[in-house]
C-alpha cells in the first residue's frame, strides 16, 4: 500500500525499517547512503505481526470467519458482499453477492467447511455453497429487521440467527425451515453463538442481558446474565465450552468472562479501555482477544490480566470482527477501514526482546513532581505508576485501583500522590515508600474524574460524575464539614489558583464554578462558557486568568473576575482533553483527541508549534516545573517528554536539518508528511506512536523506536542519490 503511493520509499522507508537479520537488509543496506537509521528498544524484529492485508471491500467489514481447515476466510461487508479469500495467497476466491442494496453483517462457515451462512440488513438468512458461489436453499425469511449475527450448531444441522427484531430464530440447515423462534429479549439482539460442547446457545442484546438457551428444546436456561449493565456487543465461547465471554458496546464498561459450570459465581472482569467490537478465544483457550477501537488486545481469561506487549495495531478505523485460525497461529480482523488483516498471534512469534516496563492501556493523566525528579501517570489499566523523570525507569511497582484511573496529581511538597478513579474513590500514596496512605477517600456516588491539591497542601479537591466537588483535609482524610459543593453537571476538572485564594471547577454542561478556597462560599456566580463540556482548566501563574479546553475544540483564556474572553485559540480538530500554563505564564499547552499537542503563545495569541507522533488520542499534557519540557500521555499507552526549546526552534531548522524536518512532519496514515503534503517517510504499523524524533527527548512505553540521520539524507527529487555511486553499474 505504501509503495503503491511512492515507489522511492522502497529504499527511503522500507529498507531502514526492515528486520536487521533479514536477507533484504543484509544484502542491500550496505549499498545505500542518505537514508535514516532505526534503533529499536523493547521490540523484536520489525515491530509488527501483520502478515497480510486483504483489500477488495468498498465499505466497513463487519464479520470475518475461518473455514474449519483454515485455508479459507469469509468476510461480510456493508458493501453487500461476502467474500471468500485464500489465506495462503491472499487472493479472493469467490464473491457471494445477494443484493447490491443490502449490507452484509455476518457470515460463518459450516462445521464441514462446504457451506457459508450469511445475514444482513434485509432480514434474510442465506445458505451458500462455497464451491459454486450460489445459494443452496431459497432465502430464509422470517425476521422483520436486520440480521446481526448467524451461527452453526456443532453438528451443523441447526442455524441460529440474531436480529434487530429482538428475536433469535433457529433454522434447519437441510430445509431452510424455521424450527423455533426464541423470544425473551426486549431489544435488538446483536450476537448469537453456540457453545462448542453443544450445551448452550447464547444470545446478547441491547437490553443489556446475555441469555442462555437449550436449543434442542428452545427453552431458556436460568435467568438472564446482567453483570455487564451495558449493551452486549459480542460473545465468545472457549474451545472446551467451559468459559463464555461477553463484551460491552460502550467505552465505560468491561468484558465479563463466566465459568459456565458455576454461573452463580462472579465473572472475571477485563479492564477494557474502550468499547469492545469483537471477542475470540484462541484454539487452545489460553488467550482471549478483544477488538477495542483500532487495536486488538490479548488477555489471560483465567486471571483477567492483559498480556503485556501483545496488542495489535494498524487498522485506521474501528475493528468490528476478529477470528483465530483453527491452528491458533493467526488471527484475522475486519475493520471500518474496509480491509481484512491477518496477523501472527502471540504464540506463533518468538519473543526475543522483552517489552519495557509500561502501562498496558491508555494513559489518561500525567503529573510531574515540583522538584522535577519524577513523573506520575494514571491509566485505564487501573494503575498509578511513578517514573524517574531523567531516565524513564519505573520507581515502584504499580499502585492499584479497582478500576481505570482518570487523574493523578502530586502534592506541592512532593510527599504524596493522589489518584482519582472510576471506582468512585480517591487514594493517596507515599512517594518515598510507594505505600498507600490511609483508607480510600469515599464520599462520591459517581466516578471521580479529577483531583487537585491546594498550594499549601492542606486541601485535596475531587470532582465527580455526581455533579459535586468534595474538599478533603489531607492530614485527617476527612471531608470538609460544610459538605459537597454542587455544580450543574458532571465535574470534569478542578483547580486551585496558585495564590491559594480560589477553587475552580468545570462541568459537562459548560459551566465554570468558583469558590473561596477552603470554604463553601462562591467567589462569583457560576459562569456559562461553552455550549459543550469543559474538560480541562488551569490558572495562570498570577491567578488572574484561567484557560479552558473542551468538546468545542477551542482553547480559551478568560479573565478570572471579569467577563472578557482574552484569547480564543482555534486549530484543534478534536476534543481538547487537557490544558496547562507554562510556569512563566508565557505559553499554554493543549492535548487533543486529534492526536496532537499544541503550544500557544499567550502574549501573541497564536499557535507556536504543533507536536505530532502519537498515532492516537492525547489525554494529558503538563509542563515540568522548570518549563523546559512538556510531559504527555495518551491512548497509545505511552508517555512522551518534549523539549520546549527544541520545539520552538524546530520550524526554523527544518530546511537544513533532516531530523528537524521529520520532527515537524504531520502524521497521515503511517506517513510523515511535510508542509506541502510531500511524503517524507513511511512508518510501519508496529512503530507508529512509538517514534522518538526531536523535539521528543524520551518515550516511556513498552517499546520505542529512535530515528537518526545525517545531513546527507536523500528525499524528494534527490532520492536517487541514496544509491552509492560506483557500487553497481545500475540501480536495482
BELNORRA-V773234 format. One record per residue. N is the residue number from 1. SS is DSSP state (alpha for helix, beta for strand, coil for the rest). PHI is phi in degrees with one decimal (* if undefined). D_FIRST is the distance of its C-alpha to the first C-alpha in Angstrom with 2 decimals. Layout:
BEGIN
{{N/SS/PHI/D_FIRST} {N/SS/PHI/D_FIRST}}
END
This chain:
BEGIN
{{1/coil/*/0.00} {2/alpha/-66.8/3.82} {3/alpha/-67.4/5.59} {4/alpha/-67.0/5.21} {5/alpha/-84.2/6.81} {6/coil/-158.8/9.17} {7/coil/-57.4/10.20} {8/coil/-57.0/13.03} {9/alpha/-76.9/11.10} {10/alpha/-57.1/11.26} {11/alpha/-95.4/14.81} {12/alpha/-71.2/15.05} {13/alpha/-110.9/12.76} {14/alpha/-64.3/11.67} {15/alpha/-65.0/15.29} {16/alpha/-61.2/17.20} {17/alpha/-90.2/15.49} {18/coil/-65.3/15.89} {19/coil/-58.6/18.86} {20/coil/-65.2/22.00} {21/coil/-95.0/23.58} {22/coil/-79.0/20.85} {23/alpha/-64.3/21.80} {24/alpha/-60.0/18.86} {25/alpha/-68.4/20.02} {26/alpha/-63.4/23.68} {27/alpha/-80.1/23.49} {28/alpha/-105.3/21.40} {29/alpha/-57.1/21.97} {30/alpha/-65.0/25.61} {31/alpha/-91.1/24.67} {32/beta/-124.9/22.88} {33/coil/-134.3/24.40} {34/coil/74.5/23.46} {35/coil/-117.7/20.40} {36/coil/-69.2/20.56} {37/beta/-106.6/22.20} {38/beta/-122.3/21.11} {39/beta/-122.7/23.86} {40/beta/-111.5/23.51} {41/beta/-132.5/26.33} {42/coil/72.9/26.77} {43/coil/-145.2/23.49} {44/coil/-102.5/22.97} {45/coil/53.7/20.49} {46/coil/-105.6/17.10} {47/coil/83.7/17.53} {48/coil/-139.0/15.42} {49/coil/-101.9/16.47} {50/beta/-67.7/13.19} {51/beta/-92.8/13.48} {52/beta/-159.2/10.85} {53/beta/-117.8/9.07} {54/beta/-98.8/10.76} {55/beta/-116.7/9.86} {56/coil/163.8/12.84} {57/coil/-71.1/15.00} {58/coil/-104.5/15.67} {59/coil/-154.5/17.28} {60/coil/-53.1/18.19} {61/beta/-96.2/18.32} {62/beta/-94.6/21.82} {63/beta/-150.0/22.56} {64/beta/-133.5/21.38} {65/beta/-154.9/23.95} {66/beta/-85.6/24.35} {67/coil/-73.7/26.89} {68/coil/-58.1/29.92} {69/coil/-91.0/28.95} {70/coil/78.2/25.34} {71/coil/-84.7/24.05} {72/beta/-124.5/22.82} {73/beta/-135.7/21.09} {74/beta/-104.5/22.00} {75/beta/-135.0/20.23} {76/beta/-115.8/22.04} {77/beta/-133.5/20.68} {78/coil/-62.8/22.16} {79/coil/-76.2/21.17} {80/coil/92.7/24.11} {81/beta/-104.0/22.48} {82/beta/-109.6/22.83} {83/beta/-108.5/20.33} {84/beta/-110.0/21.18} {85/beta/-116.2/18.60} {86/beta/-84.8/19.46} {87/coil/-71.5/18.62} {88/coil/-82.8/19.02} {89/coil/-105.8/16.61} {90/coil/78.9/14.29} {91/coil/-87.5/15.58} {92/beta/-74.7/17.25} {93/beta/-88.0/20.98} {94/beta/-160.9/22.62} {95/beta/-116.6/22.51} {96/beta/-99.1/25.61} {97/beta/-126.8/26.32} {98/coil/-91.5/29.63} {99/coil/-150.1/29.42} {100/coil/-68.1/27.06} {101/coil/-96.7/28.72} {102/coil/-98.1/28.81} {103/coil/-70.3/26.15} {104/beta/-100.3/25.73} {105/beta/-100.2/26.19} {106/beta/-156.4/26.80} {107/beta/-160.6/26.82} {108/beta/-140.3/28.25} {109/beta/-82.8/29.44} {110/coil/-72.7/33.15} {111/coil/-58.3/34.62} {112/coil/-96.1/34.85} {113/coil/80.9/31.33} {114/coil/-90.1/32.66} {115/beta/-132.2/32.22} {116/beta/-131.4/29.93} {117/beta/-108.4/31.45} {118/beta/-138.5/29.68} {119/beta/-148.6/30.78} {120/beta/-159.2/29.81} {121/coil/-71.2/31.14} {122/coil/-82.7/33.79} {123/coil/79.0/35.63} {124/coil/-98.7/35.48} {125/beta/-105.3/34.91} {126/beta/-123.5/33.73} {127/beta/-116.7/34.05} {128/beta/-113.4/31.91} {129/beta/-90.0/32.27} {130/coil/-68.6/29.17} {131/coil/-74.2/30.45} {132/coil/-101.9/31.21} {133/coil/80.3/28.93} {134/coil/-116.0/32.05} {135/beta/-61.7/34.12} {136/coil/-85.9/36.91} {137/coil/-122.0/39.17} {138/coil/-60.6/39.85} {139/coil/-53.6/37.98} {140/beta/-95.4/39.48} {141/coil/-98.0/40.85} {142/coil/164.1/42.57} {143/coil/-70.7/40.35} {144/coil/-106.4/40.94} {145/coil/-153.2/37.65} {146/coil/-52.7/34.01} {147/beta/-93.4/33.38} {148/beta/-89.7/31.31} {149/beta/-156.7/31.39} {150/beta/-134.2/32.63} {151/beta/-156.9/33.78} {152/beta/-97.5/35.69} {153/coil/-68.6/38.82} {154/coil/-57.2/39.02} {155/coil/-81.4/41.04} {156/coil/86.6/38.87} {157/coil/-86.4/41.87} {158/beta/-124.1/41.14} {159/beta/-112.3/38.21} {160/beta/-110.5/38.10} {161/beta/-135.1/36.44} {162/beta/-110.4/36.29} {163/beta/-135.3/36.57} {164/coil/-69.0/36.84} {165/coil/-81.9/40.41} {166/coil/74.2/41.29} {167/beta/-123.1/42.05} {168/beta/-116.0/40.84} {169/beta/-113.4/41.69} {170/beta/-109.8/42.35} {171/beta/-124.1/42.00} {172/beta/-79.1/43.22} {173/coil/-75.2/40.36} {174/coil/-92.0/42.92} {175/coil/-113.2/44.41} {176/coil/79.4/42.10} {177/coil/-82.8/45.16} {178/beta/-67.5/45.26} {179/beta/-93.5/46.96} {180/beta/-166.2/47.18} {181/beta/-118.9/46.05} {182/beta/-94.3/45.71} {183/beta/-116.8/46.78} {184/coil/163.7/47.14} {185/coil/-69.5/44.11} {186/coil/-108.2/44.87} {187/coil/-150.9/41.39} {188/coil/-55.3/38.18} {189/beta/-101.1/37.06} {190/beta/-87.0/33.40} {191/beta/-151.7/33.28} {192/beta/-140.5/35.35} {193/beta/-155.0/35.34} {194/beta/-91.7/37.81} {195/coil/-74.3/38.84} {196/coil/-60.2/38.30} {197/coil/-86.6/42.05} {198/coil/79.1/42.95} {199/coil/-76.7/45.02} {200/coil/-132.0/43.18} {201/beta/-118.3/41.13} {202/beta/-112.8/39.60} {203/beta/-135.5/38.55} {204/beta/-123.2/37.19} {205/beta/-134.3/37.88} {206/coil/-65.8/37.62} {207/coil/-76.7/41.32} {208/coil/72.5/40.32} {209/coil/-126.2/41.72} {210/beta/-109.8/40.74} {211/beta/-115.1/43.19} {212/beta/-107.4/44.01} {213/beta/-128.4/45.54} {214/beta/-90.0/47.43} {215/coil/-73.2/45.72} {216/coil/-72.5/48.61} {217/coil/-106.6/51.08} {218/coil/65.4/48.76} {219/beta/-100.6/50.50} {220/beta/-70.6/49.01} {221/coil/-106.1/49.31} {222/coil/67.9/50.71} {223/coil/-84.0/49.84} {224/coil/-59.5/46.37} {225/beta/-88.6/44.39} {226/coil/-126.2/43.96} {227/coil/-65.1/43.00} {228/coil/-76.2/39.66} {229/coil/56.3/41.28} {230/coil/-161.3/38.07} {231/coil/-53.6/36.04} {232/beta/-89.7/35.11} {233/beta/-95.1/31.44} {234/beta/-154.9/30.90} {235/beta/-138.6/33.05} {236/beta/-145.2/32.58} {237/beta/-103.1/35.25} {238/coil/-70.3/35.46} {239/coil/-58.3/35.68} {240/coil/-88.7/39.44} {241/coil/75.3/40.02} {242/coil/-85.8/41.71} {243/beta/-125.2/39.32} {244/beta/-135.3/37.68} {245/beta/-111.2/35.17} {246/beta/-133.6/34.74} {247/beta/-112.8/32.32} {248/beta/-86.3/33.01} {249/coil/-93.2/31.32} {250/coil/-126.8/32.05} {251/coil/-75.1/31.25} {252/coil/-97.3/34.85} {253/coil/-119.0/35.60} {254/coil/-131.1/34.90} {255/beta/-66.7/34.16} {256/beta/-113.4/37.36} {257/beta/-123.4/37.91} {258/beta/-98.2/41.23} {259/beta/-86.4/43.36} {260/coil/-71.7/44.34} {261/coil/-88.4/47.59} {262/coil/-145.4/48.64} {263/coil/-64.3/47.33} {264/coil/-74.7/50.12} {265/coil/-78.9/48.60} {266/coil/-67.0/46.23} {267/coil/-74.1/42.55} {268/beta/-75.7/40.26} {269/beta/-110.0/38.22} {270/beta/-99.8/34.63} {271/coil/-79.1/34.11} {272/coil/-61.6/30.80} {273/coil/-100.2/29.57} {274/coil/-155.9/28.12} {275/coil/-58.3/28.54} {276/beta/-106.1/27.60} {277/beta/-85.0/25.46} {278/beta/-163.7/25.88} {279/beta/-134.1/27.78} {280/beta/-162.0/27.88} {281/beta/-87.4/30.15} {282/coil/-68.8/29.15} {283/coil/-63.7/30.95} {284/coil/-98.1/33.64} {285/coil/77.5/34.07} {286/coil/-81.0/33.63} {287/coil/-132.2/30.64} {288/beta/-121.0/29.87} {289/beta/-97.4/26.33} {290/beta/-131.3/25.97} {291/beta/-93.3/23.13} {292/beta/-130.0/23.87} {293/coil/55.9/21.90} {294/coil/-92.6/18.28} {295/beta/-116.5/19.49} {296/beta/-122.3/21.16} {297/beta/-116.2/24.40} {298/beta/-121.4/26.79} {299/beta/-130.7/30.57} {300/coil/-86.8/33.74} {301/coil/-69.3/35.38} {302/coil/-82.8/38.80} {303/coil/-113.9/38.84} {304/coil/80.3/36.29} {305/coil/-89.4/34.82} {306/beta/-72.4/31.11} {307/coil/-82.5/29.81} {308/coil/-62.2/28.98} {309/coil/79.4/25.72} {310/coil/-104.0/24.22} {311/coil/-64.3/22.12} {312/beta/-112.4/18.45} {313/beta/-131.0/16.24} {314/coil/160.9/12.64} {315/coil/-63.4/12.94} {316/coil/-97.4/13.20} {317/coil/-150.7/16.21} {318/coil/-56.9/19.18} {319/beta/-95.7/19.12} {320/beta/-107.8/21.72} {321/beta/-154.2/22.02} {322/beta/-140.3/21.93} {323/beta/-155.1/23.47} {324/beta/-79.4/24.46} {325/coil/-69.6/24.50} {326/coil/-56.3/28.16} {327/coil/-85.0/28.25} {328/coil/78.1/26.89} {329/coil/-86.3/24.27} {330/beta/-134.3/21.22} {331/beta/-137.0/20.49} {332/beta/-104.2/18.42} {333/beta/-138.5/17.60} {334/beta/-119.4/17.16} {335/beta/-137.7/16.38} {336/coil/-69.2/17.03} {337/coil/-82.3/13.33} {338/coil/75.3/13.47} {339/beta/-115.5/11.67} {340/beta/-113.2/13.53} {341/beta/-120.9/12.88} {342/beta/-117.0/15.13} {343/beta/-120.5/16.51} {344/beta/-78.7/19.25} {345/coil/-81.0/22.34} {346/alpha/-57.3/24.75} {347/alpha/-70.3/27.22} {348/alpha/-96.7/24.89} {349/coil/-118.3/23.99} {350/coil/-75.7/26.80} {351/coil/-80.6/27.13} {352/coil/-82.9/28.20} {353/coil/-128.7/28.15} {354/coil/-79.6/29.90} {355/coil/-63.8/28.28} {356/coil/-72.5/30.32} {357/coil/-57.1/32.81} {358/coil/-168.2/31.17} {359/coil/-68.1/31.22} {360/coil/-98.2/29.43} {361/coil/-152.0/28.59} {362/coil/-53.9/28.40} {363/beta/-95.6/30.73} {364/beta/-89.3/32.76} {365/beta/-151.2/35.29} {366/beta/-132.9/36.17} {367/beta/-148.8/39.52} {368/beta/-124.0/41.11} {369/coil/-64.9/44.69} {370/coil/-65.0/47.14} {371/coil/-83.6/47.63} {372/coil/75.2/43.90} {373/coil/-92.1/44.04} {374/beta/-141.8/41.91} {375/beta/-113.0/39.08} {376/beta/-119.0/39.26} {377/beta/-138.1/36.45} {378/beta/-122.2/36.52} {379/beta/-137.7/33.83} {380/coil/-67.6/32.93} {381/coil/-81.0/33.72} {382/coil/72.8/37.38} {383/beta/-118.2/38.05} {384/beta/-116.5/39.31} {385/beta/-130.6/38.60} {386/beta/-111.6/40.16} {387/beta/-130.1/38.44} {388/beta/-67.8/39.95} {389/coil/-68.3/38.91} {390/coil/-89.0/38.93} {391/coil/-107.6/37.13} {392/coil/81.8/35.19} {393/coil/-75.6/37.10} {394/beta/-68.8/38.33} {395/coil/-89.0/42.05} {396/coil/-132.9/43.07} {397/coil/-59.7/41.72} {398/coil/-59.1/40.21} {399/beta/-86.7/42.70} {400/beta/-110.3/42.23} {401/coil/-103.8/42.54} {402/coil/-92.3/42.56} {403/coil/-158.2/39.55} {404/coil/-59.3/36.84} {405/beta/-101.2/38.09} {406/beta/-87.9/37.66} {407/beta/-149.8/39.48} {408/beta/-130.5/41.00} {409/beta/-142.8/43.57} {410/beta/-111.9/45.80} {411/coil/-66.6/49.51} {412/coil/-57.0/50.85} {413/coil/-91.4/52.85} {414/coil/65.8/49.83} {415/coil/-82.4/51.85} {416/beta/-128.7/49.89} {417/beta/-115.3/46.43} {418/beta/-114.4/46.32} {419/beta/-136.5/43.60} {420/beta/-115.1/43.20} {421/beta/-137.9/41.65} {422/coil/-63.1/40.83} {423/coil/-76.5/43.67} {424/coil/73.0/46.07} {425/coil/-124.2/47.45} {426/beta/-114.6/47.61} {427/beta/-127.1/48.01} {428/beta/-115.1/49.35} {429/beta/-133.3/48.59} {430/beta/-83.0/50.53} {431/coil/-74.5/48.45} {432/coil/-89.5/50.81} {433/coil/-112.5/50.87} {434/coil/78.2/47.78} {435/coil/-91.5/50.16} {436/beta/-72.3/50.31} {437/beta/-101.9/53.20} {438/beta/67.3/55.32} {439/beta/-86.6/54.27} {440/beta/-57.0/51.32} {441/beta/-84.4/52.32} {442/coil/-120.2/52.36} {443/coil/-144.7/53.56} {444/coil/-93.7/50.76} {445/coil/-104.4/50.21} {446/coil/-139.5/46.49} {447/coil/-57.9/43.47} {448/beta/-95.1/44.15} {449/beta/-89.6/41.39} {450/beta/-156.7/42.77} {451/beta/-149.6/45.52} {452/beta/-158.4/47.16} {453/beta/-86.8/50.05} {454/coil/-72.9/52.86} {455/coil/-57.9/53.43} {456/coil/-90.6/56.53} {457/coil/64.6/54.72} {458/coil/-78.6/57.45} {459/beta/-113.5/55.34} {460/beta/-126.0/51.99} {461/beta/-98.1/50.69} {462/beta/-130.6/48.34} {463/beta/-120.9/46.73} {464/beta/-136.2/45.86} {465/coil/-67.5/44.63} {466/coil/-82.1/48.33} {467/coil/72.7/48.71} {468/beta/-123.9/50.76} {469/beta/-115.7/51.01} {470/beta/-116.5/53.12} {471/beta/-102.6/54.83} {472/beta/-112.1/55.48} {473/beta/-78.8/58.08} {474/coil/-62.3/56.19} {475/coil/-68.4/59.40} {476/coil/-103.4/60.50} {477/coil/77.1/57.33} {478/coil/-99.7/59.20} {479/beta/-73.4/58.13} {480/coil/-58.6/60.06} {481/coil/-65.7/63.24} {482/coil/-81.5/62.50} {483/coil/88.2/59.64} {484/coil/-80.0/56.24} {485/beta/-98.0/55.16} {486/beta/-94.8/53.70} {487/coil/-118.2/50.84} {488/coil/-92.0/49.61} {489/coil/-163.1/46.42} {490/coil/-53.9/44.25} {491/beta/-83.5/44.69} {492/beta/-101.4/41.35} {493/beta/-157.5/42.64} {494/beta/-134.4/45.97} {495/beta/-157.8/47.13} {496/beta/-93.0/50.46} {497/coil/-70.7/51.42} {498/coil/-58.0/51.82} {499/coil/-81.8/55.56} {500/coil/78.4/55.93} {501/coil/-86.8/57.52} {502/beta/-126.6/54.88} {503/beta/-122.2/52.55} {504/beta/-114.8/49.75} {505/beta/-140.4/47.63} {506/beta/-118.0/44.79} {507/beta/-125.6/44.12} {508/coil/-69.3/41.67} {509/coil/-92.3/43.81} {510/coil/89.6/43.44} {511/beta/-99.0/46.86} {512/beta/-110.9/47.87} {513/beta/-113.0/50.99} {514/beta/-131.2/53.30} {515/beta/-126.1/56.15} {516/beta/-70.4/58.59} {517/coil/-55.7/57.34} {518/coil/79.2/59.06} {519/coil/-133.8/60.63} {520/coil/-104.2/60.04} {521/coil/-89.6/61.18} {522/beta/-65.1/58.71} {523/beta/-80.9/58.38} {524/beta/-166.9/57.53} {525/beta/-65.8/56.59} {526/beta/-53.1/53.03} {527/beta/-117.3/50.87} {528/beta/-84.8/48.24} {529/coil/-113.9/45.37} {530/coil/-152.0/42.39} {531/coil/-73.1/41.64} {532/coil/-124.7/39.07} {533/coil/-63.8/39.28} {534/beta/-96.9/39.86} {535/beta/-95.2/37.83} {536/beta/-152.0/39.00} {537/beta/-138.8/42.03} {538/beta/-157.0/43.47} {539/beta/-81.1/46.73} {540/coil/-71.3/47.06} {541/coil/-57.8/49.01} {542/coil/-89.4/52.14} {543/coil/67.4/51.88} {544/coil/-93.2/52.27} {545/beta/-130.6/48.80} {546/beta/-138.5/46.19} {547/beta/-104.8/42.45} {548/beta/-128.5/40.59} {549/beta/-142.5/36.99} {550/beta/-167.6/35.89} {551/coil/-70.7/34.21} {552/coil/-81.0/34.89} {553/coil/72.6/32.27} {554/coil/-99.8/35.04} {555/beta/-111.4/36.74} {556/beta/-121.5/40.45} {557/beta/-113.5/43.48} {558/beta/-122.0/46.87} {559/beta/-74.8/50.47} {560/coil/-61.1/51.73} {561/coil/-98.7/55.16} {562/coil/-93.9/54.65} {563/coil/-109.7/52.58} {564/coil/-76.5/50.58} {565/beta/-88.5/46.80} {566/beta/-78.2/46.49} {567/beta/-140.1/42.77} {568/beta/-128.2/39.92} {569/beta/-87.7/36.59} {570/coil/-121.1/33.65} {571/coil/166.1/30.01} {572/coil/-67.7/28.47} {573/coil/-110.2/26.40} {574/coil/-142.4/27.17} {575/coil/-52.2/30.29} {576/beta/-88.8/32.02} {577/beta/-87.1/32.75} {578/beta/-153.3/34.82} {579/beta/-136.6/36.96} {580/beta/-158.6/39.28} {581/beta/-86.5/41.62} {582/coil/-73.6/41.78} {583/coil/-56.8/45.17} {584/coil/-89.2/46.50} {585/coil/77.4/45.49} {586/coil/-81.2/43.64} {587/beta/-122.6/40.11} {588/beta/-123.5/38.48} {589/beta/-109.9/35.22} {590/beta/-134.8/33.19} {591/beta/-120.7/30.37} {592/beta/-139.1/28.34} {593/coil/-68.7/26.07} {594/coil/-78.7/23.74} {595/coil/75.2/22.68} {596/coil/-127.6/24.78} {597/beta/-118.6/28.24} {598/beta/-121.3/30.34} {599/beta/-111.0/33.49} {600/beta/-115.3/36.15} {601/beta/-88.5/39.26} {602/coil/-70.1/42.21} {603/coil/-74.9/44.55} {604/coil/-90.5/42.37} {605/coil/76.6/40.73} {606/beta/-143.2/37.14} {607/beta/-77.0/33.89} {608/beta/-96.9/33.88} {609/beta/-156.1/30.45} {610/beta/-115.8/27.40} {611/beta/-101.9/26.02} {612/coil/-107.2/22.37} {613/coil/117.1/20.70} {614/coil/-92.7/21.29} {615/coil/78.4/18.24} {616/coil/-166.9/20.88} {617/coil/-56.2/24.37} {618/beta/-105.7/26.99} {619/beta/-98.0/30.34} {620/beta/-153.9/32.88} {621/beta/-149.4/33.75} {622/beta/-140.9/37.09} {623/beta/-85.0/38.68} {624/coil/-72.0/40.43} {625/coil/-57.7/44.22} {626/coil/-85.3/44.27} {627/coil/74.8/41.57} {628/coil/-85.3/39.57} {629/beta/-135.2/36.57} {630/beta/-117.4/34.64} {631/beta/-106.9/33.80} {632/beta/-132.4/31.13} {633/beta/-133.6/29.99} {634/beta/-154.7/27.28} {635/coil/-62.6/25.35} {636/coil/-78.9/23.28} {637/coil/68.1/26.63} {638/coil/-118.6/26.95} {639/beta/-120.4/29.63} {640/beta/-110.4/28.92} {641/beta/-115.3/31.68} {642/beta/-113.5/31.30} {643/beta/-83.5/33.80} {644/alpha/-66.2/35.27} {645/alpha/-61.7/36.67} {646/alpha/-63.5/33.43} {647/alpha/-62.2/31.60} {648/alpha/-68.4/34.26} {649/alpha/-87.8/34.03} {650/alpha/-55.7/30.26} {651/alpha/-58.7/29.86} {652/alpha/-72.7/32.66} {653/alpha/-96.2/31.23} {654/coil/-62.0/27.65} {655/coil/-71.3/28.46} {656/coil/-103.0/30.08} {657/coil/-114.7/28.48} {658/alpha/-57.8/24.80} {659/alpha/-67.6/24.80} {660/alpha/-64.3/26.46} {661/alpha/-65.3/23.81} {662/alpha/-66.8/21.10} {663/alpha/-65.4/23.54} {664/alpha/-82.7/23.86} {665/coil/-69.7/20.16} {666/beta/-80.2/18.94} {667/beta/-107.5/16.09} {668/beta/-141.6/13.41} {669/coil/53.0/10.68} {670/coil/94.4/10.61} {671/beta/-93.4/11.36} {672/beta/-91.0/14.99} {673/beta/-115.7/16.03} {674/coil/-77.0/19.36} {675/coil/-63.4/22.13} {676/coil/-99.7/21.21} {677/coil/85.9/17.56} {678/coil/-71.3/16.58} {679/beta/-83.1/13.56} {680/beta/-91.2/15.58} {681/beta/-157.9/13.72} {682/beta/-100.9/10.60} {683/coil/-111.4/12.05} {684/coil/-59.2/10.98} {685/alpha/-52.5/11.87} {686/alpha/-68.0/15.35} {687/alpha/-98.2/16.43} {688/coil/-62.5/15.94} {689/coil/85.4/19.45} {690/coil/-124.5/21.06} {691/beta/-80.2/20.52} {692/beta/-105.9/23.96} {693/coil/-131.3/24.23} {694/coil/-55.8/27.38} {695/coil/-93.2/29.04} {696/beta/-74.3/28.11} {697/beta/-98.7/30.87} {698/beta/-160.5/30.44} {699/beta/-125.1/28.26} {700/beta/-104.7/30.05} {701/coil/-167.6/27.69} {702/coil/-64.4/26.95} {703/coil/-157.6/24.91} {704/beta/-146.8/23.98} {705/beta/-129.5/21.94} {706/beta/-100.7/23.80} {707/beta/-106.8/22.24} {708/beta/-130.8/24.72} {709/coil/-160.9/24.87} {710/coil/-99.3/27.70} {711/coil/-67.0/28.71} {712/coil/-93.1/27.15} {713/coil/-59.6/23.49} {714/coil/-103.1/21.65} {715/coil/-158.6/19.16} {716/alpha/62.0/19.12} {717/alpha/-69.9/21.03} {718/alpha/-96.7/22.52} {719/alpha/-62.0/19.47} {720/alpha/-67.5/20.97} {721/alpha/-69.5/23.90} {722/alpha/-69.3/22.10} {723/beta/-76.5/23.22} {724/coil/-70.5/26.73} {725/beta/-59.4/29.04} {726/coil/92.5/31.37} {727/coil/-72.5/29.65} {728/beta/-134.4/28.49} {729/coil/-79.6/29.42} {730/coil/-146.7/26.00} {731/coil/-70.2/22.42} {732/coil/-74.4/20.47}}
END
